Amino acid sequence: MRQYLHVSAGPYPLLLDAEGIHEILDLSHDHADTAGHRDWRGQVLTTINIRTLLGMKDDTLPLAHAGVVYSVEAGEPPVMLEMDKVERLRLVDDSSLVRLPRVPDAASGLFDCVLPDKNRGLQIYHLRRPLSLEVFTHMLETMPDSESTQIQPVETEEGVRSLGLPTAEPMSPSTDEETSPSDNNSHITADHGKAPRSSGRKPRRKKS
């Protein structure tokens, strides 16, 4: 069993490795992002808007959104991933993850497997880790301004919305467990390379 963070960017659900998380921040009413950078604990981090990364036509994040300080590879400096919201921590058995089917080029460099959640009608795409920062930089610089080449949501026969990707192969019932922060914008910290830990007390809301 491994721990993942379930996040959302627009209608798209994603999984991040908990091992790569340094901190989760509530960025509500925050406008500190300047030219793709944000200050975090005295460090200047590159910010990555997940909506932009996915090629969404509407890539403007809501005023109340979340930031995840995340290392895309062990030992690498973190970046600030910004998305609509943090959903929950999930404890997932590796057997529940399904191999990524044939996908558009825009997605194949970012994702490596899928967690089907039939109860909610979702396919949750796992962000590769390790993942070179060059992949982010290349995708953001070359993202075409064309709806035909952007990742598009797809409504499957089962009502599953996916990132324009094929439906995963049938699988046995999911064995993942959910662990929910006390609120979606909770402040969660983790030592580098370790999963976030909870003190058991109600976390204080943090501002960037």
Backbone hydrogen bonds, N-H to C=O, Kabsch-Sander energy under -0.5 kcal/mol:
donor,donor_aa,acceptor,acceptor_aa,energy
2,R,92,V,-2.7
4,Y,90,R,-2.9
5,L,16,L,-2.8
6,H,4,Y,-0.6
6,H,88,R,-3.1
7,V,5,L,-0.6
7,V,14,L,-2.5
8,S,85,K,-2.4
9,A,12,Y,-2.4
12,Y,9,A,-1.9
14,L,7,V,-2.8
15,L,125,Y,-2.3
16,L,5,L,-2.2
18,A,3,Q,-1.9
20,G,17,D,-1.4
21,I,18,A,-1.5
22,H,69,V,-3.1
23,E,69,V,-1.1
24,I,188,I,-1.5
25,L,67,G,-3.3
26,D,206,K,-0.9
27,L,25,L,-0.7
27,L,65,H,-2.3
29,H,63,L,-1.2
30,D,27,L,-1.9
30,D,63,L,-0.6
34,T,37,H,-2.5
35,A,33,D,-0.5
37,H,34,T,-1.0
38,R,45,L,-2.1
40,W,43,Q,-3.1
43,Q,40,W,-2.2
45,L,38,R,-3.0
45,L,43,Q,-0.7
47,T,36,G,-2.5
48,I,80,M,-2.9
50,I,48,I,-0.7
50,I,82,E,-2.6
53,L,49,N,-2.4
54,L,50,I,-2.0
55,G,52,T,-1.5
56,M,51,R,-2.3
59,D,57,K,-1.0
61,L,59,D,-0.6
65,H,63,L,-0.9
66,A,83,M,-2.3
67,G,25,L,-2.3
68,V,81,L,-2.9
69,V,23,E,-3.0
69,V,67,G,-0.5
70,Y,68,V,-0.7
70,Y,79,V,-2.8
71,S,20,G,-2.7
72,V,70,Y,-0.6
76,E,73,E,-2.2
79,V,70,Y,-2.7
80,M,46,T,-3.0
81,L,68,V,-2.8
81,L,79,V,-0.7
82,E,48,I,-2.8
82,E,80,M,-0.5
83,M,66,A,-2.2
84,D,8,S,-1.0
85,K,8,S,-1.6
87,E,6,H,-2.6
87,E,85,K,-0.5
88,R,6,H,-1.2
89,L,179,T,-2.0
90,R,4,Y,-3.1
91,L,177,E,-3.8
92,V,2,R,-3.3
92,V,90,R,-0.7
96,S,93,D,-2.6
97,L,94,D,-1.3
98,V,114,V,-3.4
100,L,112,D,-1.1
107,A,104,P,-1.8
108,S,104,P,-1.9
109,G,105,D,-0.9
110,L,107,A,-1.4
111,F,107,A,-2.1
112,D,126,H,-1.5
113,C,126,H,-0.6
114,V,98,V,-2.7
115,L,124,I,-2.8
117,D,122,L,-3.0
118,K,116,P,-0.5
120,R,117,D,-0.6
121,G,117,D,-0.8
122,L,117,D,-2.5
123,Q,161,R,-0.8
124,I,115,L,-2.3
125,Y,13,P,-1.6
125,Y,123,Q,-0.6
126,H,113,C,-2.5
127,L,15,L,-2.5
128,R,110,L,-3.2
131,L,72,V,-1.7
135,V,132,S,-1.5
136,F,132,S,-0.9
137,T,133,L,-2.6
138,H,134,E,-2.9
139,M,135,V,-2.4
140,L,136,F,-2.6
141,E,137,T,-2.0
142,T,138,H,-2.0
143,M,139,M,-0.9
146,S,144,P,-1.5
149,T,146,S,-1.3
150,Q,146,S,-0.6
150,Q,147,E,-0.7
151,I,54,L,-0.8
154,V,162,S,-1.2
156,T,154,V,-0.7
156,T,160,V,-1.9
159,G,156,T,-1.9
161,R,121,G,-1.0
162,S,154,V,-1.2
162,S,160,V,-0.5
164,G,162,S,-1.5
177,E,91,L,-3.6
179,T,89,L,-3.3
186,S,183,D,-1.9
188,I,24,I,-0.6
188,I,186,S,-0.7
190,A,22,H,-1.9
193,G,19,E,-1.2
194,K,191,D,-2.5
197,R,189,T,-1.2
208,S,26,D,-0.6
